[in-house]
Amino acid sequence: RLASFSRLILLDRRGTGLSDRVADLPTLEQRMDDVRAVMDAAGSERAALFGVSEGGPMCLVFAATHPQRTSALALYGTFARLARAPDYPIGAPSDATERFLERVEAEWGTGSISAELFAPGHASDASFRQSWARFERYAVSPSGIRALIRMAADTDARGVLSVIRAPTLVIHRQGDLMNRVTCARYMAERIHGARYVELPGNDHFPWVG
């Protein structure tokens, strides 16, 4: 649908999909610069950024660093910070993160983790599990997804929230099992003029539920 009224540019982040695998995971600033590099290569001077899940923080940093190249910002199921901290009690506790990392690495490629945690509304759909099992195997290795999620857990983009001036839409499902709705509310409250929309349901993926 997006492509029906706009030019849609998709980015496979470093280490995933069709992008090259990397020995060391990039920093948040490097990932942000990858967005700029892809826009340059595609001849896109200015774009509306759509950041989903772990893709949100790099879009936040891009919008703060390159306001002249950001026409708007849409954030779905994402966060500025994921992990709990003394000044961020709404984040996920470290022991829960470690248990999740162990499960992800053990089950990645079977489709079970995607169905049960990313799209619980489709957990009983065998064809959904099969299709996502293929997607997982094509996207990234088990050790790779563990490293990427660890990177997301260590990310903190709260410092740029007050700087963002692009029109911003934050969308989050109330029962999202992956990223807490309280983290989305926190983020939206700190972006100037942001519109916050809370949807019913517990699916994390934007295309289901």
N, CA, C and O of each residue as an XYZ file, in Angstrom:
836
protein
N       0.815     -1.200      0.000
C       0.000      0.000      0.000
C       0.859      1.265      0.000
O       0.530      2.239     -0.677
N       1.943      1.253      0.748
C       2.815      2.425      0.766
C       3.324      2.747     -0.630
O       3.398      3.912     -1.021
N       3.673      1.708     -1.379
C       4.212      1.908     -2.723
C       3.158      2.411     -3.698
O       3.501      2.853     -4.795
N       1.884      2.355     -3.325
C       0.829      2.811     -4.230
C       0.753      4.331     -4.305
O       0.213      4.871     -5.271
N       1.284      5.030     -3.305
C       1.223      6.494     -3.335
C       2.576      7.155     -3.082
O       2.669      8.381     -3.014
N       3.624      6.344     -2.942
C       4.938      6.921     -2.683
C       6.021      6.003     -3.233
O       5.746      4.872     -3.634
N       7.221      6.489     -3.246
C       8.361      5.648     -3.598
C       8.829      4.954     -2.327
O       9.161      5.615     -1.343
N       8.857      3.638     -2.343
C       9.190      2.866     -1.153
C      10.603      2.309     -1.272
O      10.906      1.569     -2.208
N      11.463      2.664     -0.329
C      12.848      2.186     -0.296
C      13.004      1.301      0.936
O      12.790      1.754      2.061
N      13.374      0.048      0.725
C      13.540     -0.897      1.827
C      15.020     -1.110      2.114
O      15.840     -1.138      1.197
N      15.351     -1.258      3.380
C      16.743     -1.420      3.796
C      16.909     -2.704      4.596
O      16.254     -2.892      5.622
N      17.786     -3.584      4.127
C      18.218     -4.729      4.930
C      19.427     -4.262      5.741
O      20.474     -3.942      5.178
N      19.275     -4.227      7.051
C      20.359     -3.725      7.888
C      21.609     -4.597      7.779
O      21.534     -5.764      7.394
N      22.741     -4.023      8.120
C      24.001     -4.778      8.084
C      23.846     -6.120      8.795
O      23.309     -6.199      9.900
N      24.322     -7.161      8.142
C      24.296     -8.483      8.756
C      23.010     -9.247      8.565
O      22.891    -10.371      9.053
N      22.025     -8.668      7.858
C      20.742     -9.344      7.677
C      20.325     -9.327      6.212
O      20.813     -8.522      5.419
N      19.408    -10.237      5.869
C      18.828    -10.245      4.530
C      19.861    -10.305      3.431
O      20.760    -11.146      3.459
N      19.735     -9.412      2.454
C      20.646     -9.375      1.316
C      21.885     -8.526      1.575
O      22.784     -8.472      0.736
N      21.941     -7.869      2.719
C      23.139     -7.088      3.048
C      24.268     -8.017      3.493
O      24.028     -9.130      3.961
N      25.498     -7.538      3.338
C      26.661     -8.350      3.697
C      26.657     -8.692      5.184
O      26.230     -7.894      6.018
N      27.140     -9.888      5.496
C      27.357    -10.255      6.888
C      28.584     -9.496      7.400
O      29.493     -9.181      6.633
N      28.598     -9.211      8.681
C      29.679     -8.409      9.251
C      30.303     -9.141     10.429
O      29.634     -9.894     11.137
N      31.600     -8.907     10.627
C      32.298     -9.543     11.750
C      31.932     -8.867     13.066
O      31.769     -9.529     14.091
N      31.804     -7.543     13.025
C      31.470     -6.776     14.227
C      30.175     -6.011     13.997
O      29.966     -5.443     12.925
N      29.319     -5.996     14.988
C      28.059     -5.281     14.861
C      28.303     -3.776     14.825
O      29.164     -3.272     15.545
N      27.555     -3.058     13.995
C      27.746     -1.615     13.882
C      27.191     -0.876     15.092
O      26.321     -1.381     15.801
N      27.699      0.309     15.310
C      27.161      1.173     16.356
C      25.846      1.775     15.874
O      25.498      1.669     14.698
N      25.127      2.401     16.784
C      23.882      3.063     16.418
C      24.152      4.165     15.403
O      23.366      4.359     14.475
N      25.246      4.881     15.568
C      25.597      5.953     14.634
C      25.930      5.394     13.250
O      25.577      6.002     12.240
N      26.599      4.256     13.196
C      26.907      3.631     11.904
C      25.636      3.157     11.210
O      25.499      3.298      9.995
N      24.716      2.602     11.975
C      23.447      2.165     11.385
C      22.664      3.361     10.863
O      22.046      3.291      9.800
N      22.690      4.450     11.608
C      22.047      5.666     11.142
C      22.661      6.137      9.839
O      21.949      6.574      8.935
N      23.987      6.051      9.738
C      24.665      6.487      8.522
C      24.377      5.551      7.356
O      24.444      5.967      6.199
N      24.055      4.289      7.646
C      23.649      3.372      6.581
C      22.353      3.847      5.926
O      22.169      3.688      4.720
N      21.461      4.429      6.719
C      20.224      4.982      6.166
C      20.561      6.093      5.181
O      20.007      6.156      4.084
N      21.476      6.969      5.587
C      21.896      8.057      4.697
C      22.516      7.511      3.418
O      22.229      8.009      2.329
N      23.370      6.484      3.540
C      24.039      5.904      2.374
C      23.034      5.300      1.400
O      23.173      5.451      0.186
N      22.025      4.620      1.928
C      21.000      4.027      1.064
C      20.180      5.122      0.386
O      19.861      5.012     -0.797
N      19.840      6.168      1.119
C      19.108      7.280      0.513
C      19.927      7.929     -0.591
O      19.392      8.252     -1.651
N      21.221      8.123     -0.352
C      22.095      8.699     -1.376
C      22.135      7.814     -2.614
O      22.023      8.303     -3.739
N      22.295      6.509     -2.405
C      22.385      5.573     -3.529
C      21.087      5.533     -4.327
O      21.100      5.327     -5.541
N      19.963      5.733     -3.633
C      18.664      5.691     -4.297
C      18.259      7.049     -4.858
O      17.205      7.172     -5.481
N      19.084      8.063     -4.643
C      18.769      9.392     -5.139
C      17.631     10.055     -4.386
O      16.888     10.853     -4.957
N      17.490      9.731     -3.113
C      16.420     10.296     -2.289
C      17.001     11.374     -1.382
O      17.736     11.071     -0.441
N      16.676     12.617     -1.662
C      17.208     13.727     -0.884
C      16.493     13.876      0.451
O      17.099     14.267      1.449
N      15.192     13.561      0.466
C      14.385     13.737      1.676
C      13.350     12.620      1.737
O      12.755     12.267      0.719
N      13.137     12.067      2.915
C      12.236     10.922      3.013
C      11.490     10.913      4.339
O      11.938     11.479      5.337
N      10.340     10.254      4.316
C       9.625      9.925      5.545
C      10.144      8.571      6.005
O      10.102      7.601      5.248
N      10.625      8.496      7.218
C      11.221      7.267      7.736
C      10.193      6.458      8.513
O       9.436      7.002      9.316
N      10.175      5.153      8.264
C       9.283      4.248      8.984
C      10.145      3.255      9.742
O      10.722      2.345      9.146
N      10.234      3.428     11.051
C      11.070      2.568     11.878
C      10.233      1.578     12.661
O       9.391      1.967     13.470
N      10.464      0.298     12.420
C       9.716     -0.764     13.090
C      10.639     -1.508     14.048
O      11.756     -1.874     13.684
N      10.174     -1.727     15.260
C      10.904     -2.515     16.250
C      12.323     -1.972     16.443
O      12.498     -0.799     16.772
N      13.337     -2.823     16.240
C      14.726     -2.413     16.476
C      15.189     -1.346     15.483
O      16.221     -0.709     15.692
N      14.422     -1.151     14.398
C      14.778     -0.121     13.431
C      14.426      1.280     13.890
O      14.838      2.261     13.271
N      13.664      1.379     14.973
C      13.256      2.694     15.446
C      14.384      3.585     15.925
O      14.456      4.739     15.504
N      15.279      3.098     16.796
C      16.339      3.969     17.305
C      17.210      4.599     16.224
O      17.582      5.766     16.339
N      17.544      3.838     15.166
C      18.394      4.435     14.131
C      17.625      5.512     13.367
O      18.224      6.470     12.878
N      16.288      5.361     13.260
C      15.492      6.410     12.629
C      15.414      7.644     13.523
O      15.425      8.772     13.030
N      15.335      7.432     14.831
C      15.345      8.559     15.769
C      16.636      9.361     15.637
O      16.608     10.590     15.561
N      17.761      8.659     15.611
C      19.058      9.334     15.517
C      19.206     10.022     14.165
O      19.756     11.121     14.087
N      18.718      9.386     13.097
C      18.795     10.008     11.774
C      17.981     11.302     11.747
O      18.459     12.329     11.267
N      16.748     11.250     12.265
C      15.889     12.432     12.253
C      16.496     13.578     13.053
O      16.340     14.744     12.691
N      17.192     13.246     14.144
C      17.830     14.277     14.962
C      19.089     14.826     14.307
O      19.398     16.010     14.446
N      19.818     13.969     13.591
C      21.092     14.355     12.978
C      20.907     15.008     11.616
O      21.655     15.916     11.252
N      19.914     14.549     10.864
C      19.668     15.051      9.504
C      18.229     15.549      9.371
O      17.449     14.970      8.615
N      17.866     16.605     10.086
C      16.478     17.094     10.012
C      16.083     17.553      8.617
O      14.919     17.450      8.230
N      17.060     18.065      7.855
C      16.758     18.553      6.514
C      16.442     17.421      5.550
O      15.902     17.665      4.471
N      16.766     16.192      5.918
C      16.508     15.044      5.049
C      15.353     14.183      5.562
O      15.047     13.139      4.984
N      14.721     14.621      6.637
C      13.634     13.854      7.239
C      12.334     14.634      7.122
O      12.136     15.630      7.818
N      11.446     14.180      6.240
C      10.175     14.887      6.058
C       9.160     14.500      7.126
O       8.302     15.305      7.492
N       9.255     13.273      7.626
C       8.345     12.801      8.669
C       8.929     11.533      9.278
O       9.843     10.917      8.730
N       8.376     11.164     10.423
C       8.874      9.997     11.147
C       7.679      9.182     11.632
O       6.805      9.700     12.328
N       7.649      7.901     11.257
C       6.622      6.979     11.746
C       7.324      5.858     12.505
O       8.250      5.238     11.982
N       6.897      5.603     13.709
C       7.552      4.625     14.578
C       6.524      3.605     15.045
O       5.503      3.961     15.635
N       6.801      2.339     14.776
C       5.839      1.293     15.121
C       6.498      0.219     15.989
O       7.541     -0.325     15.626
N       5.893     -0.078     17.122
C       6.369     -1.164     17.972
C       7.813     -1.011     18.391
O       8.545     -1.996     18.495
N       8.225      0.218     18.631
C       9.647      0.468     18.865
C       9.880      1.206     20.179
O       8.984      1.291     21.019
N      11.069      1.731     20.350
C      11.507      2.255     21.644
C      12.701      3.173     21.441
O      13.356      3.136     20.400
N      12.978      3.996     22.444
C      14.231      4.749     22.471
C      15.263      3.983     23.288
O      16.459      4.011     22.995
N      14.780      3.304     24.309
C      15.618      2.415     25.116
C      14.779      1.204     25.489
O      13.591      1.327     25.788
N      15.403      0.040     25.470
C      14.698     -1.208     25.759
C      14.975     -1.711     27.175
O      14.066     -2.192     27.853
N      16.218     -1.601     27.620
C      16.627     -2.202     28.896
C      16.321     -1.296     30.087
O      16.330     -0.069     29.980
N      16.056     -1.928     31.208
C      15.822     -1.195     32.448
C      17.113     -0.535     32.921
O      18.205     -1.072     32.731
N      16.973      0.633     33.539
C      18.102      1.369     34.105
C      17.594      2.120     35.332
O      16.385      2.279     35.500
N      18.506      2.585     36.193
C      18.062      3.321     37.383
C      17.142      4.495     37.049
O      16.200      4.775     37.789
N      17.411      5.180     35.940
C      16.571      6.300     35.530
C      15.535      5.896     34.487
O      14.911      6.751     33.859
N      15.354      4.585     34.306
C      14.411      4.080     33.299
C      13.794      2.770     33.812
O      14.055      1.705     33.252
N      12.990      2.842     34.855
C      12.449      1.628     35.484
C      11.434      0.878     34.639
O      11.086     -0.256     34.966
N      10.949      1.483     33.557
C       9.940      0.827     32.714
C      10.557     -0.165     31.733
O       9.828     -0.896     31.061
N      11.878     -0.205     31.639
C      12.546     -1.093     30.692
C      12.521     -2.547     31.124
O      12.104     -2.874     32.235
N      12.973     -3.417     30.227
C      13.003     -4.854     30.498
C      14.155     -5.192     31.439
O      15.263     -4.693     31.244
N      13.927     -6.027     32.452
C      15.009     -6.427     33.361
C      16.020     -7.313     32.658
O      15.672     -8.035     31.723
N      17.256     -7.264     33.095
C      18.338     -7.973     32.413
C      18.154     -9.483     32.432
O      18.514    -10.149     31.461
N      17.603    -10.047     33.509
C      17.437    -11.498     33.556
C      16.415    -11.978     32.539
O      16.575    -13.052     31.960
N      15.363    -11.191     32.316
C      14.372    -11.543     31.301
C      14.990    -11.482     29.911
O      14.694    -12.319     29.058
N      15.841    -10.501     29.685
C      16.521    -10.386     28.394
C      17.422    -11.583     28.143
O      17.448    -12.113     27.032
N      18.155    -12.015     29.147
C      19.053    -13.163     28.984
C      18.277    -14.434     28.669
O      18.694    -15.221     27.820
N      17.152    -14.641     29.346
C      16.327    -15.820     29.061
C      15.792    -15.773     27.641
O      15.740    -16.796     26.957
N      15.396    -14.590     27.197
C      14.882    -14.437     25.839
C      15.971    -14.710     24.808
O      15.717    -15.373     23.802
N      17.171    -14.211     25.046
C      18.283    -14.435     24.121
C      18.587    -15.922     23.972
O      18.835    -16.400     22.865
N      18.568    -16.641     25.067
C      18.833    -18.078     25.018
C      17.764    -18.803     24.212
O      18.070    -19.697     23.424
N      16.519    -18.414     24.413
C      15.437    -19.073     23.680
C      15.496    -18.743     22.192
O      15.318    -19.624     21.351
N      15.744    -17.490     21.871
C      15.813    -17.093     20.465
C      16.888    -17.885     19.730
O      16.635    -18.422     18.651
N      18.071    -17.960     20.299
C      19.157    -18.666     19.622
C      18.836    -20.152     19.467
O      19.178    -20.757     18.451
N      18.187    -20.738     20.461
C      17.875    -22.169     20.409
C      16.776    -22.490     19.402
O      16.799    -23.552     18.781
N      15.810    -21.581     19.233
C      14.635    -21.880     18.416
C      14.609    -21.162     17.073
O      13.713    -21.404     16.265
N      15.573    -20.286     16.822
C      15.557    -19.521     15.569
C      15.636    -20.463     14.373
O      16.454    -21.383     14.346
N      14.779    -20.224     13.391
C      14.729    -21.069     12.202
C      13.594    -22.066     12.217
O      13.361    -22.757     11.225
N      12.873    -22.154     13.345
C      11.741    -23.081     13.451
C      10.398    -22.382     13.275
O       9.384    -23.039     13.041
N      10.383    -21.072     13.384
C       9.143    -20.315     13.286
C       8.388    -20.205     14.595
O       7.429    -19.438     14.687
N       8.795    -20.950     15.608
C       8.043    -20.961     16.866
C       8.150    -19.645     17.619
O       7.162    -19.156     18.167
N       9.341    -19.073     17.647
C       9.541    -17.838     18.392
C       8.780    -16.681     17.756
O       8.229    -15.835     18.460
N       8.749    -16.643     16.418
C       8.018    -15.582     15.721
C       6.528    -15.701     15.968
O       5.850    -14.703     16.212
N       6.013    -16.942     15.904
C       4.580    -17.142     16.079
C       4.132    -16.839     17.505
O       3.095    -16.206     17.706
N       4.893    -17.278     18.483
C       4.452    -17.161     19.871
C       4.693    -15.787     20.484
O       3.902    -15.336     21.311
N       5.762    -15.120     20.096
C       6.099    -13.849     20.722
C       5.915    -12.648     19.801
O       5.514    -11.577     20.255
N       6.203    -12.815     18.516
C       6.073    -11.698     17.586
C       4.660    -11.602     17.004
O       4.198    -10.511     16.670
N       3.982    -12.734     16.884
C       2.630    -12.746     16.313
C       1.776    -13.794     17.015
O       1.347    -14.757     16.380
N       1.518    -13.628     18.319
C       0.758    -14.635     19.062
C      -0.645    -14.867     18.523
O      -1.231    -15.927     18.748
N      -1.185    -13.887     17.817
C      -2.498    -14.065     17.217
C      -2.511    -15.122     16.132
O      -3.579    -15.579     15.724
N      -1.323    -15.523     15.654
C      -1.203    -16.535     14.602
C      -0.437    -17.760     15.087
O       0.028    -18.560     14.275
N      -0.302    -17.913     16.394
C       0.512    -18.993     16.947
C       0.011    -20.376     16.566
O       0.801    -21.315     16.469
N      -1.297    -20.514     16.348
C      -1.857    -21.823     16.006
C      -1.935    -22.068     14.504
O      -2.418    -23.116     14.075
N      -1.471    -21.125     13.707
C      -1.522    -21.230     12.244
C      -0.259    -21.926     11.747
O       0.820    -21.334     11.744
N      -0.393    -23.180     11.327
C       0.769    -23.969     10.906
C       1.453    -23.366      9.689
O       2.682    -23.369      9.609
N       0.680    -22.852      8.744
C       1.284    -22.277      7.537
C       2.069    -21.016      7.873
O       3.101    -20.744      7.259
N       1.587    -20.248      8.840
C       2.316    -19.050      9.272
C       3.654    -19.441      9.877
O       4.681    -18.835      9.572
N       3.641    -20.452     10.733
C       4.883    -20.925     11.343
C       5.878    -21.389     10.284
O       7.070    -21.094     10.373
N       5.389    -22.111      9.290
C       6.273    -22.628      8.243
C       6.883    -21.499      7.423
O       8.076    -21.515      7.121
N       6.058    -20.519      7.066
C       6.571    -19.406      6.262
C       7.581    -18.586      7.050
O       8.572    -18.118      6.489
N       7.337    -18.406      8.353
C       8.279    -17.636      9.153
C       9.537    -18.406      9.493
O      10.590    -17.816      9.733
N       9.426    -19.730      9.513
C      10.635    -20.542      9.688
C      11.578    -20.317      8.513
O      12.787    -20.184      8.700
N      11.028    -20.274      7.302
C      11.847    -20.003      6.105
C      12.426    -18.595      6.167
O      13.603    -18.382      5.876
N      11.586    -17.642      6.550
C      12.049    -16.257      6.634
C      13.213    -16.132      7.608
O      14.211    -15.477      7.307
N      13.086    -16.757      8.768
C      14.148    -16.685      9.777
C      15.461    -17.239      9.237
O      16.524    -16.655      9.444
N      15.376    -18.374      8.543
C      16.602    -18.998      8.030
C      17.253    -18.147      6.946
O      18.478    -18.099      6.841
N      16.433    -17.475      6.140
C      16.978    -16.603      5.097
C      17.546    -15.307      5.680
O      18.517    -14.758      5.158
N      16.939    -14.827      6.758
C      17.253    -13.491      7.266
C      18.595    -13.410      7.976
O      19.400    -12.526      7.684
N      18.841    -14.331      8.910
C      20.035    -14.229      9.746
C      20.223    -15.549     10.493
O      19.261    -16.287     10.704
N      21.444    -15.842     10.886
C      21.744    -17.081     11.606
C      21.280    -16.981     13.063
O      21.024    -15.878     13.547
N      21.167    -18.117     13.775
C      20.793    -18.072     15.198
C      21.739    -17.213     16.045
O      21.287    -16.430     16.880
N      23.039    -17.360     15.829
C      23.979    -16.534     16.593
C      23.880    -15.071     16.176
O      24.080    -14.166     16.985
N      23.566    -14.856     14.894
C      23.421    -13.492     14.401
C      22.232    -12.783     15.012
O      22.332    -11.614     15.386
N      21.096    -13.481     15.119
C      19.917    -12.833     15.704
C      20.131    -12.569     17.185
O      19.653    -11.566     17.716
N      20.850    -13.467     17.855
C      21.153    -13.219     19.273
C      21.984    -11.947     19.417
O      21.723    -11.128     20.298
N      22.981    -11.782     18.554
C      23.834    -10.597     18.620
C      23.045     -9.331     18.307
O      23.258     -8.294     18.936
N      22.134     -9.410     17.337
C      21.338     -8.244     16.966
C      20.395     -7.837     18.095
O      20.217     -6.649     18.366
N      19.793     -8.827     18.749
C      18.893     -8.507     19.856
C      19.680     -7.970     21.048
O      19.215     -7.069     21.746
N      20.860     -8.517     21.281
C      21.725     -7.982     22.332
C      22.059     -6.517     22.049
O      22.058     -5.682     22.954
N      22.345     -6.220     20.778
C      22.644     -4.852     20.388
C      21.442     -3.948     20.662
O      21.599     -2.832     21.158
N      20.241     -4.435     20.337
C      19.032     -3.653     20.579
C      18.838     -3.402     22.069
O      18.442     -2.312     22.480
N      19.121     -4.427     22.874
C      18.957     -4.293     24.322
C      19.926     -3.276     24.910
O      19.644     -2.672     25.946
N      21.059     -3.087     24.258
C      22.071     -2.145     24.746
C      21.899     -0.737     24.166
O      22.638      0.178     24.528
N      20.934     -0.567     23.275
C      20.730      0.716     22.599
C      20.041      1.725     23.520
O      19.150      1.376     24.294
N      20.468      2.965     23.420
C      19.835      4.046     24.181
C      19.834      5.307     23.325
O      20.864      5.962     23.166
N      18.667      5.641     22.774
C      18.537      6.827     21.923
C      17.720      7.916     22.606
O      17.233      8.831     21.942
N      17.565      7.827     23.913
C      16.742      8.814     24.623
C      17.282     10.232     24.483
O      16.520     11.199     24.507
N      18.583     10.349     24.340
C      19.191     11.672     24.296
C      18.795     12.527     23.112
O      18.968     13.746     23.154
N      18.264     11.920     22.046
C      17.920     12.699     20.847
C      16.435     13.037     20.778
O      16.025     13.804     19.907
N      15.628     12.489     21.665
C      14.174     12.652     21.545
C      13.747     14.118     21.528
O      12.913     14.507     20.711
N      14.299     14.919     22.403
C      13.884     16.324     22.501
C      14.367     17.166     21.329
O      13.906     18.292     21.142
N      15.290     16.629     20.539
C      15.861     17.368     19.404
C      15.005     17.212     18.152
O      15.025     18.081     17.280
N      14.263     16.133     18.052
C      13.514     15.808     16.832
C      12.393     16.815     16.610
O      11.616     17.113     17.518
N      12.322     17.335     15.378
C      11.285     18.291     15.014
C      10.452     17.826     13.820
O       9.511     18.520     13.434
N      10.757     16.708     13.242
C       9.958     16.192     12.131
C       8.586     15.765     12.649
O       8.479     15.273     13.773
N       7.538     15.946     11.848
C       6.222     15.429     12.251
C       6.335     13.935     12.557
O       6.815     13.165     11.725
N       5.899     13.531     13.733
C       6.143     12.159     14.192
C       4.853     11.469     14.604
O       4.017     12.033     15.311
N       4.714     10.223     14.138
C       3.589      9.367     14.515
C       4.153      8.135     15.208
O       4.990      7.428     14.645
N       3.699      7.878     16.422
C       4.117      6.699     17.185
C       2.917      5.766     17.317
O       1.866      6.166     17.817
N       3.079      4.523     16.868
C       2.003      3.529     16.918
C       2.490      2.324     17.715
O       3.608      1.848     17.519
N       1.645      1.841     18.607
C       2.045      0.694     19.428
C       0.809     -0.095     19.833
O      -0.245      0.475     20.116
N       0.956     -1.423     19.857
C      -0.136     -2.265     20.334
C      -0.045     -2.412     21.856
O       1.038     -2.550     22.425
N      -1.204     -2.379     22.484
C      -1.255     -2.356     23.949
C      -0.573     -3.563     24.582
O       0.107     -3.429     25.599
N      -0.750     -4.731     23.991
C      -0.222     -5.947     24.591
C       1.019     -6.488     23.926
O       1.340     -7.665     24.089
N       1.733     -5.653     23.173
C       2.953     -6.088     22.473
C       3.859     -6.858     23.439
O       4.281     -6.329     24.468
N       4.150     -8.114     23.090
C       4.950     -8.960     23.972
C       6.448     -8.709     23.844
O       7.222     -9.141     24.698
N       6.861     -8.021     22.797
C       8.281     -7.793     22.557
C       8.757     -6.461     23.127
O       9.762     -6.405     23.835
N       8.045     -5.411     22.820
C       8.425     -4.080     23.284
C       7.287     -3.494     24.113
O       6.165     -3.363     23.623
N       7.562     -3.153     25.320
C       6.530     -2.704     26.250
C       5.868     -1.405     25.796
O       6.527     -0.487     25.306
N       4.561     -1.354     25.971
C       3.818     -0.174     25.568
C       4.250      1.046     26.376
O       4.175      2.171     25.882
N       4.699      0.839     27.606
C       5.157      1.968     28.418
C       6.382      2.639     27.801
O       6.573      3.845     27.955
N       7.213      1.861     27.103
C       8.389      2.435     26.440
C       7.969      3.317     25.269
O       8.598      4.341     25.002
N       6.907      2.922     24.574
C       6.402      3.727     23.460
C       5.794      5.027     23.969
O       6.001      6.088     23.381
N       5.049      4.942     25.054
C       4.457      6.150     25.634
C       5.549      7.122     26.080
O       5.454      8.327     25.848
N       6.572      6.590     26.715
C       7.709      7.406     27.160
C       8.317      8.150     25.970
O       8.577      9.352     26.040
N       8.535      7.422     24.888
C       9.159      7.996     23.700
C       8.285      9.091     23.092
O       8.772     10.175     22.773
N       6.996      8.805     22.932
C       6.088      9.767     22.311
C       5.961     11.045     23.136
O       5.865     12.140     22.581
N       5.959     10.905     24.452
C       5.829     12.071     25.328
C       7.017     13.017     25.223
O       6.904     14.191     25.575
N       8.151     12.523     24.745
C       9.379     13.318     24.728
C       9.780     13.793     23.337
O      10.807     14.455     23.185
N       8.987     13.466     22.323
C       9.220     13.984     20.974
C       8.248     15.133     20.749
O       7.036     14.960     20.878
N       8.764     16.284     20.419
C       7.958     17.495     20.273
C       6.826     17.284     19.261
O       7.071     16.954     18.100
N       5.596     17.476     19.715
C       4.441     17.416     18.830
C       4.075     16.042     18.313
O       3.257     15.933     17.399
N       4.651     14.992     18.865
C       4.381     13.643     18.353
C       2.926     13.250     18.596
O       2.331     13.590     19.619
N       2.375     12.526     17.631
C       1.039     11.954     17.786
C       1.200     10.493     18.189
O       1.963      9.750     17.571
N       0.480     10.091     19.221
C       0.594      8.718     19.719
C      -0.721      7.983     19.507
O      -1.781      8.457     19.914
N      -0.640      6.813     18.861
C      -1.820      5.984     18.604
C      -1.579      4.608     19.210
O      -0.617      3.925     18.860
N      -2.450      4.212     20.112
C      -2.339      2.909     20.766
C      -3.423      1.988     20.213
O      -4.609      2.318     20.249
N      -3.009      0.840     19.705
C      -3.930     -0.104     19.090
C      -4.166     -1.298     20.010
O      -3.295     -1.643     20.807
N      -5.333     -1.930     19.909
C      -5.565     -3.148     20.687
C      -4.771     -4.313     20.105
O      -4.330     -4.259     18.958
N      -4.593     -5.360     20.897
C      -3.910     -6.551     20.398
C      -2.540     -6.737     21.009
O      -2.034     -5.866     21.717
N      -1.936     -7.901     20.723
C      -0.619     -8.211     21.287
C       0.400     -8.654     20.249
O       1.485     -9.114     20.606
N       0.064     -8.521     18.959
C       1.024     -8.868     17.908
C       2.059     -7.759     17.753
O       1.727     -6.574     17.788
N       3.298     -8.157     17.585
C       4.383     -7.189     17.423
C       4.546     -6.779     15.964
O       4.789     -5.608     15.673
N       4.415     -7.730     15.048
C       4.562     -7.418     13.629
C       3.451     -6.473     13.176
O       2.293     -6.682     13.535
N       3.771     -5.445     12.402
C       2.734     -4.499     11.970
C       1.780     -5.062     10.930
O       0.680     -4.537     10.756
N       2.181     -6.123     10.235
C       1.351     -6.646      9.144
C       0.438     -7.789      9.579
O      -0.198     -8.418      8.733
N       0.360     -8.067     10.866
C      -0.575     -9.077     11.369
C      -1.391     -8.471     12.505
O      -1.052     -7.408     13.027
N      -2.468     -9.155     12.881
C      -3.274     -8.674     13.995
C      -4.366     -7.724     13.563
O      -5.127     -7.237     14.399
